């Protein structure tokens, strides 16, 4: 359970956004699970944007060492997995995810379908040569990221907790049972893991951490 803090604009939930404790005029309530995930993903997205927007294209795909993944590949992979999780959370097939609906393969000049683990084209199970082939331009990555955040926010704005927690067959594998909350939690934990990698790799490339207080 999150600690009680000042409520947001509607005064109906637990709100940890500014970490300020105080009296609440309109009363206390429980933040919906969807709202918790929406806040977590918004914070994650902001941190990711801070870490990736300052890197020039010529360094975005520079490996910091042999066999080490470049920032651009990690950024793209993180977004592809987020997209996969969002599709499953919404109950749609991964072939109807944002990458495909938004024609990002055509826009970026990179077609990942059929590559990697089970041909999912998300960067999992890639060879070094396949990693090196990922050269999605920065502006396309940013547009993809922004669309992912917008559609995730829209889904969570209308989703109710019972629906998110309900077990149902996976659109990607009907023999597997999934829940929306499990996929959302995977998005958060998986993305933060790679965000840490991005920060470390940028340090190896000589970038100061832009999120560090100055």
C-alpha positions in Angstrom: 0.0 0.0 0.0 1.3 3.5 -0.9 1.6 5.9 2.0 -1.2 8.5 2.4 -0.3 11.8 0.9 -2.2 14.8 -0.4 -4.8 13.8 -3.0 -4.8 15.0 -6.5 -7.3 17.3 -8.2 -10.3 15.0 -7.5 -9.4 14.4 -3.8 -10.4 10.7 -4.1 -7.2 8.7 -4.0 -3.8 8.1 -2.5 -1.4 10.3 -4.4 2.4 10.0 -4.2 3.2 12.3 -7.0 4.7 15.2 -5.0 5.4 13.3 -1.8 3.8 16.1 0.3 1.9 15.1 3.4 -0.9 17.2 4.7 -4.6 17.5 5.5 -7.1 16.7 2.7 -10.3 18.7 2.5 -12.3 16.4 0.3 -11.6 13.1 2.2 -9.5 10.0 1.6 -9.9 7.1 -0.6 -8.0 4.3 -2.4 -6.2 5.0 -5.6 -7.4 2.7 -8.3 -4.8 0.2 -9.5 -5.0 1.6 -13.0 -4.1 5.0 -11.6 -1.1 3.6 -9.8 0.2 2.1 -13.0 -0.5 5.2 -15.0 1.6 7.3 -12.6 4.4 4.7 -12.5 4.5 4.6 -16.3 4.4 8.4 -16.6 7.3 8.7 -14.2 9.2 6.0 -16.1 8.5 7.7 -19.4 9.8 11.0 -18.2 13.0 9.5 -16.9 13.5 7.7 -20.2 13.1 10.8 -22.2 15.6 12.7 -20.0 18.2 9.9 -20.6 17.8 9.5 -24.3 17.0 12.9 -25.9 20.5 14.3 -25.4 22.4 11.6 -27.4 23.3 12.5 -31.0 22.5 9.9 -33.7 26.2 9.1 -34.2 26.5 8.0 -30.6 23.1 6.5 -30.2 24.2 3.2 -31.8 27.8 3.2 -30.6 28.7 0.1 -28.6 30.5 1.0 -25.4 32.5 -2.2 -25.7 32.6 -5.5 -27.5 29.4 -7.4 -27.2 27.7 -4.6 -25.2 24.5 -3.2 -26.5 24.2 0.5 -27.6 21.8 2.9 -26.1 19.7 3.1 -29.3 19.1 -0.6 -29.4 18.1 -0.7 -25.7 15.7 2.2 -26.2 14.1 0.5 -29.1 13.9 -2.9 -27.4 12.4 -1.4 -24.3 9.7 0.3 -26.4 9.0 -2.9 -28.4 8.5 -4.9 -25.2 6.3 -2.1 -23.7 4.2 -2.3 -27.0 3.9 -6.0 -26.6 2.7 -5.7 -23.0 0.3 -3.0 -23.9 -1.3 -5.1 -26.7 -1.7 -8.0 -24.3 -3.2 -5.7 -21.6 -5.7 -4.4 -24.1 -6.6 -7.9 -25.3 -5.3 -7.4 -28.8 -2.8 -9.4 -30.9 0.8 -8.3 -30.9 0.5 -8.1 -34.7 -1.9 -5.2 -34.1 0.4 -3.3 -31.8 1.5 0.3 -32.2 4.6 -0.6 -34.1 2.5 -2.3 -36.8 -0.5 0.1 -36.8 1.8 3.1 -36.9 3.8 1.8 -39.8 7.0 2.3 -37.8 8.9 -0.4 -39.8 8.3 1.6 -43.0 8.9 5.0 -41.4 12.2 3.8 -39.8 13.5 1.6 -42.6 13.9 -1.3 -40.2 11.7 -4.4 -40.4 12.2 -6.7 -37.3 9.3 -9.2 -38.0 10.4 -12.8 -37.9 13.7 -12.0 -36.0 14.7 -13.1 -32.5 12.9 -15.3 -30.0 9.8 -16.9 -31.6 10.1 -14.3 -34.4 8.7 -11.6 -32.3 11.1 -8.9 -33.5 11.6 -7.2 -30.1 15.4 -7.6 -29.7 15.2 -10.7 -27.5 17.5 -13.4 -28.8 19.2 -11.2 -31.4 22.7 -12.0 -32.7 25.3 -9.3 -32.6 24.8 -8.7 -36.3 21.0 -8.3 -35.8 21.7 -5.8 -32.9 24.0 -3.8 -35.2 21.2 -3.7 -37.9 18.9 -1.8 -35.6 19.3 1.8 -36.7 16.0 3.5 -35.9 16.4 7.3 -36.1 15.9 9.3 -33.0 12.9 11.2 -34.2 11.1 7.9 -35.0 12.0 6.5 -31.5 10.6 9.6 -29.9 7.4 9.4 -31.9 7.0 5.7 -31.1 7.6 6.5 -27.4 5.1 9.3 -27.4 2.4 7.2 -29.0 3.0 4.4 -26.6 2.6 6.7 -23.6 -0.5 8.3 -25.1 -2.3 5.0 -25.7 -1.2 3.5 -22.4 -2.5 6.5 -20.6 -5.8 6.3 -22.5 -6.2 2.6 -21.7 -5.5 3.2 -18.0 -7.8 6.2 -17.8 -10.8 4.0 -18.6 -9.8 0.6 -17.3 -11.3 -0.7 -14.1 -9.4 -2.8 -11.6 -11.5 -5.9 -12.0 -10.9 -6.0 -15.7 -7.1 -5.5 -15.3 -7.0 -8.3 -12.7 -9.1 -10.8 -14.7 -7.3 -13.8 -16.0 -7.8 -14.6 -19.7 -6.0 -16.4 -22.5 -3.1 -14.5 -24.0 -3.7 -13.2 -27.6 -0.1 -14.2 -28.3 -0.5 -17.7 -26.8 -4.0 -18.9 -26.2 -2.7 -21.7 -24.0 -1.3 -19.2 -21.5 -3.4 -17.3 -19.0 -2.5 -13.6 -18.4 -3.8 -10.6 -16.6 -3.5 -6.9 -17.5 -1.8 -6.1 -14.2 0.9 -8.7 -14.8 1.8 -7.2 -18.2 1.7 -3.7 -16.8 4.0 -4.7 -13.9 6.3 -6.3 -16.4 6.4 -3.1 -18.4 7.5 -1.1 -15.3 10.1 -3.6 -14.0 11.5 -4.5 -17.4 11.8 -0.8 -18.5 13.5 0.3 -15.3 16.1 -2.4 -15.7 17.0 -1.2 -19.1 16.8 2.4 -18.1 19.6 1.6 -15.6 21.6 0.0 -18.4 21.2 3.1 -20.5 22.4 5.4 -17.7 25.4 3.1 -17.1 26.3 2.9 -20.8 26.0 6.7 -21.2 28.5 7.0 -18.3 30.9 4.7 -20.2 30.5 7.0 -23.2 31.4 10.1 -21.1 27.9 11.5 -20.5 27.1 13.0 -17.1 23.8 11.9 -15.7 21.2 14.6 -16.6 19.0 13.5 -13.7 21.7 14.1 -11.0 21.1 17.2 -8.9 23.4 20.0 -9.8 
